[in-house]
Amino acid sequence: MPSSERATLLGAFLLWIDEGGLEFALKELASSTSRLSGISCSFACVGQVEIRDNAQAVHFFRIAQEALNNAIKHGHPKAVVVALEASNGALSLRVSDDGGGFDPSGSEKKGMGLNIMRYRARMLAGTLETQSNSPVGTMVTCTIARPPAPAGGSNSTGHVSEKKKGLLSSTLQVE
């Protein structure tokens, strides 16, 4: 993948996520990953996911982005799945691939990716687990306690505003 496409796919870009917008952002990330890398990348959401704190949503998004980067760069997968699941008082983000896996004992010594993901998980008061099933892939899971529902019921639409959709979509396009 050319460096300009990699920078667009994996680079830091302005991300504004409205209530419930994490799902939209992860769908867009999976779609752009497929388009730019040629690797099949899909998104699945199980349960009703509502994250009202934009900072939490951004941390989840960046963990997914880094896990995808690591999968593509190190695992050389044919397929990657990004999944968001709300159940049993917890919210989990999973990024799994069918690539070459990794050696957990050597992963601490190279790069910053796993350390940054662990830091972001701690900022969420959550956990980050990595599982290597070499030679059949890797799974990265970030789990947090599910945020409490707002008093008086939910008013979340689960969508990103049209203005923000345009901003997010335009940042994911290759110029």
Buried (B, 14 or more C-beta within 10 A) or exposed (E): BEEEBBEBBBEEBEBBBBBBBBBBBBBBBBBBBBBBBEBBBBBEBEBEBBBBEBEBBBBBBBBBBBBBBBBBBBBEBEBBBBBBBBEEEBBBBBBBBBBBBBEEEEBEEEBEBBEEBBBBBEEBEBBBEBBBEEEEBBBBBBBBEBBEEEEEEEEBEBBBEEEBBEBBBEBBEEE
